[in-house]
Amino acid sequence: MKLLMTHPGVGPITAMAFVLVIGTPERFACGKQVASYLGWIPCEASSAERWRLGHIWKQGNKLLRFLLGQSAQSVARCQEQWHRQYAHLSLRRNQLIAKVAMARKLAVRLR
């Protein structure tokens, strides 16, 4: 838990929730599986030659998703690189989608 709190923006509550929900990180082969476990993957509506991605599933733990979203906003305010990525995403999409994308990135990095 102390190792998780070394990442900027992650406090004791977020770190404790991450440890309690995710458990041992050896359960997951890669960080993308953590994002899938939390429900941060798009639904897919594909047929024949069409490949469409829709909204995110949101089937994981709501509290952890909320805490990671708040932590991602905190990191985006403090660190220049995260702020640039957040600003770029929010210009391309909207701010809510950018917030979820940054929170997903944070979850993958914390694994």
PLY file of the C-alpha trace (Angstrom):
ply
format ascii 1.0
element vertex 111
property float x
property float y
property float z
element edge 110
property int vertex1
property int vertex2
end_header
0.00 0.00 0.00
2.88 2.37 0.75
4.30 1.70 -2.71
1.01 2.73 -4.32
1.01 6.00 -2.39
4.35 6.96 -3.95
2.54 7.64 -7.22
1.44 11.29 -7.42
-2.25 11.80 -6.76
-2.79 8.49 -4.97
-3.58 8.92 -1.31
-4.16 6.40 1.47
-7.87 5.90 0.75
-7.35 5.24 -2.95
-4.41 2.94 -2.25
-6.36 0.96 0.36
-9.38 0.62 -1.93
-7.14 -0.50 -4.79
-5.48 -3.16 -2.64
-8.81 -4.40 -1.25
-10.57 -4.61 -4.61
-7.72 -5.79 -6.83
-5.99 -7.98 -4.26
-2.67 -9.40 -5.40
-1.45 -7.95 -8.69
-0.21 -11.40 -9.74
-3.84 -12.28 -10.52
-3.58 -10.20 -13.67
-1.14 -10.83 -16.48
-1.07 -7.19 -17.56
-2.49 -3.81 -16.65
-5.16 -4.02 -19.33
-6.76 -6.89 -17.45
-7.04 -4.63 -14.40
-8.87 -2.07 -16.54
-11.15 -4.82 -17.80
-11.81 -5.98 -14.23
-12.83 -2.45 -13.27
-15.17 -2.19 -16.27
-13.14 0.34 -18.26
-13.37 -1.44 -21.59
-15.74 -0.49 -24.40
-18.63 -2.70 -25.41
-18.38 -4.05 -28.92
-21.08 -4.28 -31.56
-19.44 -6.00 -34.50
-20.78 -7.85 -37.48
-19.19 -8.94 -40.75
-16.81 -6.15 -41.78
-17.93 -3.56 -39.23
-16.12 -3.11 -35.95
-17.77 -0.63 -33.59
-16.81 0.20 -30.04
-19.43 1.74 -27.79
-19.68 3.00 -24.24
-17.67 1.51 -21.37
-19.14 -1.40 -19.45
-18.89 0.01 -15.90
-19.24 -3.44 -14.34
-16.47 -3.18 -11.76
-16.32 -1.61 -8.33
-17.98 1.84 -8.41
-16.10 3.21 -5.42
-12.69 2.33 -6.85
-13.62 3.80 -10.23
-14.68 7.02 -8.50
-11.51 7.22 -6.40
-9.26 6.56 -9.39
-11.11 9.26 -11.32
-10.47 11.76 -8.54
-6.82 10.70 -8.31
-6.40 11.05 -12.07
-7.75 14.60 -11.92
-5.34 15.37 -9.11
-2.39 14.03 -11.10
-3.50 15.99 -14.17
-3.41 19.18 -12.12
0.01 18.49 -10.61
2.10 16.87 -13.33
2.76 18.55 -16.67
2.84 15.39 -18.80
-0.50 14.15 -17.44
-1.97 17.62 -17.89
-0.91 17.72 -21.54
-2.47 14.32 -22.21
-5.67 15.29 -20.40
-5.90 18.56 -22.33
-5.28 16.79 -25.65
-7.96 14.21 -24.93
-10.47 16.78 -23.73
-10.01 18.76 -26.95
-10.51 15.66 -29.11
-13.41 14.25 -27.09
-15.04 15.82 -24.05
-13.86 16.23 -20.47
-15.73 13.23 -19.08
-14.21 10.87 -21.61
-10.77 12.35 -20.94
-11.24 11.86 -17.20
-12.15 8.19 -17.64
-9.21 7.66 -20.00
-6.77 9.17 -17.52
-8.25 7.13 -14.66
-7.87 3.97 -16.75
-4.26 4.89 -17.44
-3.69 5.40 -13.72
-5.20 2.01 -12.90
-2.96 0.32 -15.46
0.11 2.07 -14.02
-0.75 1.14 -10.43
-0.87 -2.54 -11.26
0 1
1 2
2 3
3 4
4 5
5 6
6 7
7 8
8 9
9 10
10 11
11 12
12 13
13 14
14 15
15 16
16 17
17 18
18 19
19 20
20 21
21 22
22 23
23 24
24 25
25 26
26 27
27 28
28 29
29 30
30 31
31 32
32 33
33 34
34 35
35 36
36 37
37 38
38 39
39 40
40 41
41 42
42 43
43 44
44 45
45 46
46 47
47 48
48 49
49 50
50 51
51 52
52 53
53 54
54 55
55 56
56 57
57 58
58 59
59 60
60 61
61 62
62 63
63 64
64 65
65 66
66 67
67 68
68 69
69 70
70 71
71 72
72 73
73 74
74 75
75 76
76 77
77 78
78 79
79 80
80 81
81 82
82 83
83 84
84 85
85 86
86 87
87 88
88 89
89 90
90 91
91 92
92 93
93 94
94 95
95 96
96 97
97 98
98 99
99 100
100 101
101 102
102 103
103 104
104 105
105 106
106 107
107 108
108 109
109 110
